[in-house]
Amino acid sequence: MADITASMVKELRDTTGAGMMDAKNALVENKGDMQASIDWLRQKGLSKAAKKSGRTAAEGLVAVAKSGTSAAIVEINAETDFVARNDQFQGFVKKAAELSLTSANTAEELAAAPYGDGKTVQETLTSLIATIGENMSIRRLAKLSVSQGMVATYIHNSVADGMGKIGVLVALESDADADKLEMLGKQIAMHIAATNPAFLDASSVDPAVLEREKNVIRATAKEAGKADDIIEKMLEGRVRKFYEEVVLLEQTYVMDGETKVSKIIENAAKEHGKSVKLTGYIRFQLGEGIEKEEVDFAAEVAKVSNG
């Protein structure tokens, strides 16, 4: 029989949240094999972390990190907003964002990256699930970089340094002064946080999306009794209006309410005497696209009270 040490029992308990004797029995049953012991506990229904995994996690934090001319943004979810204010969770999210800069390009790679103390990021998160008592998950990760210039980061309504519910990265390619670019990048990021554009420029608009919009315009005009030749003349103006709504460079800058974003960048280039190009942006909003389960709080309390 393999020697089962106290440190092995502790590691298994930290990973699964199981009781001490259950952890020890699992290791004995599986001859000290850690992964097999984790699976054994899950099969027996003794892993607290496993029990949490079916619950919807749509809260949590979006975090940003940057180094040099690169930046990363991650979303890590939990079940409730309370966890977003937990120091342990915030510490984990901050380090995960920093690790993303050097160790991962996808959420899966981040989960498998070394975190410290001989554990991966996912193993550390599993321990946190058992400790805090909520399901948590690494949902997504993205990165931007430029050959010269800078990538600005912005967190809207931050709950801690570099963490909040909306995060934005903005890549500016330029050899202008970095401090001046930083200010421009942050202001554009604030604009993106507010307007949530779907595309960077007109050329990047998905042709299928554009065609669908045109079909809606045609059908609406036809319903209003417009003649076909009139409808086709209307299309140009309506499509231009559509671009102004969904294309970043065509949008009206929220800071002044009158200038196009493309013109703001053009003006900045003239002011700095250097070429400035916005090459990309990323916007993460916490929980977007996750279908949240509606919970009757009173019923939940009654259920707990009745055992």
C-alpha positions in Angstrom: 0.0 0.0 0.0 1.3 3.5 -0.9 2.3 5.7 2.0 -0.5 8.3 2.5 1.1 11.4 4.0 -0.7 14.2 5.8 0.4 16.6 3.0 -1.3 14.4 0.4 -4.5 14.4 2.4 -4.3 18.2 2.8 -3.8 18.7 -1.0 -6.8 16.5 -1.8 -8.9 18.3 0.8 -7.8 21.7 -0.6 -8.7 20.6 -4.2 -12.0 19.0 -3.5 -13.3 20.4 -0.2 -13.9 16.8 1.0 -13.6 15.9 4.7 -10.3 14.6 6.2 -11.4 11.0 6.5 -13.0 10.9 3.1 -9.9 12.4 1.5 -7.7 9.8 3.3 -10.0 6.9 2.3 -9.9 8.1 -1.3 -6.1 8.1 -1.3 -6.0 4.6 0.3 -8.5 3.2 -2.2 -6.6 4.6 -5.1 -3.1 3.8 -3.9 -2.1 7.5 -3.5 -3.0 8.5 -7.1 -4.2 12.1 -6.7 -6.3 12.4 -9.9 -7.9 9.0 -9.3 -8.7 10.0 -5.8 -10.4 13.2 -7.0 -12.5 11.2 -9.4 -13.4 8.7 -6.7 -14.6 11.5 -4.4 -16.7 12.9 -7.2 -18.2 9.5 -8.0 -19.1 9.1 -4.3 -20.6 12.6 -4.2 -18.1 13.7 -1.6 -16.4 16.5 -3.5 -17.9 19.8 -2.5 -16.3 21.5 -5.5 -17.9 19.0 -7.9 -21.3 19.7 -6.4 -21.0 23.4 -7.2 -20.2 22.8 -10.8 -23.7 22.6 -12.1 -24.8 26.0 -10.8 -25.0 29.1 -13.0 -22.0 31.4 -12.6 -22.8 34.7 -14.3 -21.3 37.2 -11.7 -17.6 37.6 -10.9 -15.0 40.0 -12.4 -13.5 41.2 -15.6 -9.8 42.1 -15.1 -7.1 43.7 -17.3 -3.3 43.5 -17.1 -0.6 45.0 -19.3 3.1 44.9 -19.9 5.0 46.9 -22.5 3.1 47.0 -25.7 0.8 44.1 -24.8 -2.3 43.7 -22.6 -4.7 41.0 -21.6 -8.3 40.8 -20.4 -10.0 37.9 -18.7 -13.5 37.1 -17.3 -13.7 34.8 -14.4 -17.2 34.0 -13.2 -18.8 33.2 -9.8 -22.4 32.8 -8.7 -23.0 36.0 -6.7 -21.8 39.6 -6.7 -20.6 39.1 -3.1 -17.7 36.9 -4.3 -16.5 39.7 -6.6 -15.7 41.6 -3.4 -13.9 38.7 -1.7 -10.2 39.4 -1.3 -9.2 35.8 -2.1 -11.2 35.8 -5.3 -9.9 39.2 -6.3 -6.3 38.1 -5.7 -6.9 35.0 -7.8 -8.4 37.0 -10.7 -5.6 39.6 -10.6 -2.9 36.9 -10.8 -4.8 35.1 -13.6 -4.9 38.2 -15.7 -1.2 38.7 -15.1 -0.4 35.1 -16.1 -2.5 35.6 -19.3 0.2 38.0 -20.5 2.9 35.4 -20.6 1.4 32.0 -20.2 -1.8 31.7 -22.2 -3.8 32.8 -25.3 -7.0 31.0 -24.5 -9.1 30.2 -21.3 -8.1 26.6 -21.7 -4.4 27.4 -21.8 -4.8 29.7 -18.8 -6.5 26.9 -16.8 -3.6 24.6 -17.5 -0.9 27.2 -16.7 1.2 26.9 -13.5 -0.2 29.1 -10.7 2.2 28.3 -7.9 2.7 25.8 -5.0 2.8 23.1 -7.6 -0.8 23.7 -8.8 -2.3 24.9 -12.1 -4.6 27.8 -12.3 -7.6 25.5 -12.6 -6.5 23.4 -9.5 -6.1 26.6 -7.5 -9.6 27.7 -8.7 -11.0 24.4 -7.7 -9.6 24.8 -4.2 -11.2 28.3 -4.1 -14.5 26.9 -5.0 -14.4 24.5 -2.1 -13.2 27.3 0.3 -15.7 30.0 -0.8 -18.6 27.6 -1.6 -19.6 28.9 -5.0 -19.2 27.6 -8.5 -16.5 29.6 -10.4 -15.1 29.3 -13.9 -12.5 30.8 -16.2 -14.8 32.0 -19.0 -12.7 33.8 -21.6 -9.4 35.5 -22.3 -8.2 37.9 -25.0 -5.0 39.8 -25.8 -3.9 42.7 -27.9 -0.4 43.9 -28.8 1.3 46.4 -31.1 4.8 46.5 -32.6 5.1 50.2 -31.5 2.7 52.4 -29.6 0.6 51.1 -26.7 -2.4 49.2 -25.6 -4.7 51.2 -23.3 -6.7 49.4 -20.6 -9.9 50.6 -18.9 -12.2 49.2 -16.3 -15.6 50.8 -15.9 -16.9 51.1 -12.3 -13.9 49.2 -10.9 -14.4 47.3 -7.6 -10.6 46.9 -7.2 -7.5 48.0 -9.1 -7.8 46.6 -12.7 -11.1 44.7 -12.0 -14.8 45.4 -12.5 -17.8 44.5 -14.6 -16.8 46.0 -17.9 -13.2 46.0 -19.3 -11.8 47.4 -22.5 -8.5 47.2 -24.4 -7.6 49.6 -27.2 -4.5 49.1 -29.4 -2.9 52.2 -30.9 -0.1 51.8 -33.3 2.2 54.8 -33.3 5.6 56.2 -32.5 4.1 59.2 -30.7 4.8 59.9 -27.0 3.4 57.0 -24.9 1.9 59.2 -22.2 -0.1 61.2 -24.8 -1.2 57.9 -26.5 -2.3 56.6 -23.1 -4.7 59.4 -22.5 -6.2 59.1 -26.0 -6.4 55.3 -25.7 -8.2 55.5 -22.3 -10.7 58.1 -23.6 -11.5 55.9 -26.6 -11.8 52.9 -24.3 -14.3 54.8 -22.2 -16.3 55.5 -25.4 -16.3 51.8 -26.2 -17.4 50.9 -22.7 -20.4 53.2 -23.2 -21.4 52.4 -26.8 -20.3 48.7 -27.3 -19.6 48.9 -31.0 -19.8 45.7 -33.0 -17.1 46.4 -35.6 -13.9 48.4 -35.8 -14.4 49.9 -39.3 -16.8 49.7 -42.2 -14.6 47.1 -44.0 -14.8 44.7 -41.0 -18.6 44.6 -41.0 -19.8 41.1 -41.6 -21.5 41.0 -45.1 -24.2 38.8 -43.8 -25.0 41.3 -41.0 -25.1 44.1 -43.5 -27.3 42.3 -45.9 -29.7 41.4 -43.1 -29.9 45.0 -42.1 -30.6 46.0 -45.7 -33.4 43.4 -45.9 -35.0 44.9 -42.7 -34.8 48.4 -44.2 -36.4 47.3 -47.5 -39.1 45.3 -45.8 -40.0 48.2 -43.4 -40.1 50.7 -46.3 -42.2 48.4 -48.4 -44.6 47.9 -45.5 -44.9 51.7 -45.4 -45.9 51.8 -49.1 -42.6 53.1 -50.6 -41.9 52.3 -54.2 -38.9 50.1 -55.0 -36.9 52.9 -56.7 -37.4 55.1 -53.6 -36.4 52.3 -51.3 -33.1 51.8 -53.1 -32.4 55.5 -52.8 -33.2 55.4 -49.1 -30.8 52.5 -48.5 -27.6 54.6 -48.8 -28.6 56.9 -46.0 -30.0 54.2 -43.8 -26.9 52.0 -44.2 -24.8 55.1 -43.3 -26.9 55.5 -40.2 -26.4 51.8 -39.4 -22.6 52.2 -39.6 -22.8 55.2 -37.3 -24.5 53.0 -34.7 -22.4 49.9 -34.8 -18.9 50.8 -36.3 -16.5 52.3 -33.8 -14.7 54.6 -36.2 -18.0 55.9 -37.6 -19.6 56.5 -34.2 -20.0 60.0 -32.7 -17.5 60.4 -29.9 -19.4 60.4 -26.6 -17.0 62.8 -25.0 -18.1 65.7 -27.2 -21.3 64.4 -28.8 -20.4 65.7 -32.3 -17.0 64.4 -33.7 -16.6 61.0 -35.3 -14.1 58.7 -33.5 -12.1 58.5 -36.8 -11.7 62.3 -36.7 -10.6 62.2 -33.1 -7.8 59.9 -34.0 -6.9 62.0 -37.1 -6.8 65.2 -34.9 -4.6 63.4 -32.4 -2.1 62.4 -35.1 -1.9 66.0 -36.3 -1.4 67.3 -32.7 1.4 64.8 -32.0 2.9 65.1 -35.5 2.9 61.3 -35.8 0.8 58.7 -37.5 -1.8 57.1 -35.1 -3.8 54.1 -36.0 -6.4 52.3 -34.0 -5.7 48.7 -34.9 -8.0 46.8 -32.6 -10.2 46.8 -29.4 -11.7 44.3 -27.1 -14.7 44.8 -24.8 -15.7 42.3 -22.1 -18.9 42.9 -20.1 -19.4 40.5 -17.2 -21.9 37.8 -17.8 -22.9 38.9 -21.3 -24.4 36.0 -23.2 -24.9 33.8 -20.1 -28.5 32.8 -19.5 -29.1 33.5 -15.8 -31.5 31.3 -13.9 -34.3 33.2 -12.2 -34.4 32.3 -8.6 -37.4 32.8 -6.3 -35.5 33.9 -3.2 -38.5 33.3 -0.8 -38.9 29.7 -2.1 -35.1 29.1 -1.7 -35.3 30.2 1.9 -38.3 28.0 2.6 -36.6 25.1 1.0 -33.6 25.5 3.2 -35.7 26.0 6.3 -37.6 22.8 5.6 -34.4 20.8 5.1 
